[in-house]
Amino acid sequence: MFHIDFGNLAFYVDDIILTTHSLAFLVYFKNFLKDEYELIDLGDVHHDVGHEIIQFARWICITKKWYLLYKLKKINMDDHKPTHTPMELGFHLLVGACPTYMDKKKQYMLNAPYKSPCGYLI
């Protein structure tokens, strides 16, 4: 019977993360890369590009919890509590309540830094 092992490679600048189910393939592939390139094995990965990586015996968990907490602190929202809806219940929006072009509220909103916080969550 012929068995093929496989793995996944993730590259970021000068870092490589190799994942595989087979320890034999991991050793083989690392040795293959060491023959071609100058490598330093940093061991198991714990953090990478804003992700926390938690390894268990049969699976891994990848989370952005600490990255999001850092970004929430950066925009002074780290003490806010979670909610099911971002608006109060029963609140009705009215066209007449919208600021006009020259209104101070609209000028304020044009300068409000809403794009960065939204981008953090994507």
C-alpha positions as a Markdown table, in Angstrom:
| # | Residue | x | y | z |
|---|---|---|---|---|
| 1 | Met | 0.0 | 0.0 | 0.0 |
| 2 | Phe | 1.3 | 3.5 | -0.9 |
| 3 | His | 0.8 | 6.3 | 1.6 |
| 4 | Ile | 1.2 | 10.0 | 0.8 |
| 5 | Asp | 1.7 | 12.4 | 3.6 |
| 6 | Phe | 0.9 | 16.1 | 3.1 |
| 7 | Gly | 1.2 | 19.3 | 5.0 |
| 8 | Asn | 0.3 | 23.0 | 4.8 |
| 9 | Leu | 2.8 | 25.8 | 4.5 |
| 10 | Ala | 2.0 | 29.4 | 5.6 |
| 11 | Phe | 4.5 | 32.1 | 4.7 |
| 12 | Tyr | 4.7 | 35.6 | 6.3 |
| 13 | Val | 7.8 | 37.7 | 5.4 |
| 14 | Asp | 10.6 | 35.4 | 6.7 |
| 15 | Asp | 8.5 | 33.0 | 8.8 |
| 16 | Ile | 7.2 | 29.6 | 7.7 |
| 17 | Ile | 4.5 | 27.7 | 9.5 |
| 18 | Leu | 4.3 | 24.0 | 8.6 |
| 19 | Thr | 1.3 | 21.9 | 9.7 |
| 20 | Thr | 0.9 | 18.2 | 9.1 |
| 21 | His | -0.7 | 15.1 | 10.7 |
| 22 | Ser | 2.5 | 13.1 | 10.4 |
| 23 | Leu | 5.5 | 13.7 | 12.6 |
| 24 | Ala | 7.6 | 11.7 | 10.1 |
| 25 | Phe | 6.6 | 14.0 | 7.3 |
| 26 | Leu | 7.3 | 17.1 | 9.5 |
| 27 | Val | 10.8 | 15.8 | 10.2 |
| 28 | Tyr | 11.4 | 14.9 | 6.6 |
| 29 | Phe | 10.2 | 18.3 | 5.2 |
| 30 | Lys | 12.1 | 20.3 | 7.8 |
| 31 | Asn | 15.3 | 18.4 | 6.8 |
| 32 | Phe | 14.6 | 18.9 | 3.1 |
| 33 | Leu | 14.2 | 22.7 | 3.7 |
| 34 | Lys | 17.4 | 22.8 | 5.9 |
| 35 | Asp | 19.3 | 21.2 | 3.0 |
| 36 | Glu | 18.3 | 24.0 | 0.7 |
| 37 | Tyr | 18.0 | 27.0 | 3.0 |
| 38 | Glu | 19.4 | 28.3 | 6.3 |
| 39 | Leu | 16.7 | 27.7 | 8.8 |
| 40 | Ile | 16.1 | 28.0 | 12.5 |
| 41 | Asp | 13.4 | 25.9 | 14.0 |
| 42 | Leu | 11.5 | 28.0 | 16.5 |
| 43 | Gly | 9.4 | 25.1 | 17.7 |
| 44 | Asp | 5.6 | 25.2 | 18.2 |
| 45 | Val | 3.9 | 28.3 | 17.1 |
| 46 | His | 1.9 | 30.3 | 19.8 |
| 47 | His | 1.3 | 33.6 | 18.1 |
| 48 | Asp | 1.3 | 34.7 | 14.5 |
| 49 | Val | 0.1 | 37.9 | 12.8 |
| 50 | Gly | -2.5 | 38.8 | 15.4 |
| 51 | His | -3.6 | 35.3 | 16.0 |
| 52 | Glu | -3.2 | 33.2 | 19.1 |
| 53 | Ile | -2.7 | 29.5 | 18.4 |
| 54 | Ile | -3.6 | 27.0 | 21.0 |
| 55 | Gln | -2.5 | 23.4 | 20.3 |
| 56 | Phe | -4.3 | 20.3 | 21.7 |
| 57 | Ala | -3.6 | 16.6 | 21.2 |
| 58 | Arg | -5.8 | 16.2 | 18.1 |
| 59 | Trp | -6.8 | 19.7 | 17.0 |
| 60 | Ile | -5.7 | 23.4 | 17.2 |
| 61 | Cys | -7.6 | 26.5 | 18.1 |
| 62 | Ile | -6.8 | 29.8 | 16.3 |
| 63 | Thr | -8.3 | 32.9 | 17.9 |
| 64 | Lys | -7.9 | 36.7 | 17.5 |
| 65 | Lys | -9.1 | 37.4 | 21.1 |
| 66 | Trp | -5.9 | 39.3 | 22.2 |
| 67 | Tyr | -5.7 | 41.2 | 18.9 |
| 68 | Leu | -9.3 | 42.4 | 19.2 |
| 69 | Leu | -8.8 | 43.3 | 22.9 |
| 70 | Tyr | -5.7 | 45.3 | 21.9 |
| 71 | Lys | -7.6 | 47.1 | 19.1 |
| 72 | Leu | -10.6 | 47.8 | 21.4 |
| 73 | Lys | -8.3 | 49.4 | 23.9 |
| 74 | Lys | -6.7 | 51.5 | 21.1 |
| 75 | Ile | -10.1 | 53.0 | 20.3 |
| 76 | Asn | -11.1 | 53.4 | 24.0 |
| 77 | Met | -13.8 | 50.6 | 23.8 |
| 78 | Asp | -12.1 | 48.0 | 26.0 |
| 79 | Asp | -14.5 | 48.7 | 28.9 |
| 80 | His | -17.7 | 48.4 | 26.8 |
| 81 | Lys | -20.0 | 45.5 | 27.5 |
| 82 | Pro | -21.3 | 43.1 | 24.7 |
| 83 | Thr | -24.9 | 43.5 | 23.6 |
| 84 | His | -27.3 | 41.7 | 21.3 |
| 85 | Thr | -28.0 | 44.9 | 19.3 |
| 86 | Pro | -26.0 | 48.1 | 18.8 |
| 87 | Met | -29.1 | 50.3 | 19.2 |
| 88 | Glu | -31.6 | 50.6 | 22.0 |
| 89 | Leu | -34.8 | 48.7 | 21.4 |
| 90 | Gly | -37.7 | 50.6 | 20.0 |
| 91 | Phe | -35.5 | 53.4 | 18.6 |
| 92 | His | -37.0 | 54.8 | 15.4 |
| 93 | Leu | -34.9 | 56.6 | 12.8 |
| 94 | Leu | -36.5 | 59.6 | 11.1 |
| 95 | Val | -35.5 | 61.4 | 7.9 |
| 96 | Gly | -36.0 | 64.8 | 9.6 |
| 97 | Ala | -33.5 | 63.8 | 12.3 |
| 98 | Cys | -30.6 | 63.5 | 9.8 |
| 99 | Pro | -28.2 | 66.3 | 9.9 |
| 100 | Thr | -28.1 | 68.6 | 6.9 |
| 101 | Tyr | -24.9 | 69.1 | 4.9 |
| 102 | Met | -23.7 | 72.1 | 6.7 |
| 103 | Asp | -24.8 | 70.9 | 10.1 |
| 104 | Lys | -22.0 | 70.6 | 12.8 |
| 105 | Lys | -23.0 | 67.0 | 13.5 |
| 106 | Lys | -22.4 | 66.0 | 9.9 |
| 107 | Gln | -19.0 | 67.8 | 9.8 |
| 108 | Tyr | -18.1 | 65.9 | 13.0 |
| 109 | Met | -19.1 | 62.6 | 11.5 |
| 110 | Leu | -17.0 | 63.3 | 8.4 |
| 111 | Asn | -13.9 | 63.4 | 10.7 |
| 112 | Ala | -15.0 | 60.5 | 12.9 |
| 113 | Pro | -12.5 | 57.6 | 12.7 |
| 114 | Tyr | -15.1 | 54.8 | 12.1 |
| 115 | Lys | -13.2 | 53.1 | 9.2 |
| 116 | Ser | -10.3 | 51.9 | 11.4 |
| 117 | Pro | -12.4 | 50.2 | 14.0 |
| 118 | Cys | -14.6 | 48.5 | 11.3 |
| 119 | Gly | -11.5 | 47.4 | 9.5 |
| 120 | Tyr | -10.1 | 45.8 | 12.7 |
| 121 | Leu | -13.1 | 43.5 | 12.9 |
| 122 | Ile | -12.9 | 42.2 | 9.3 |
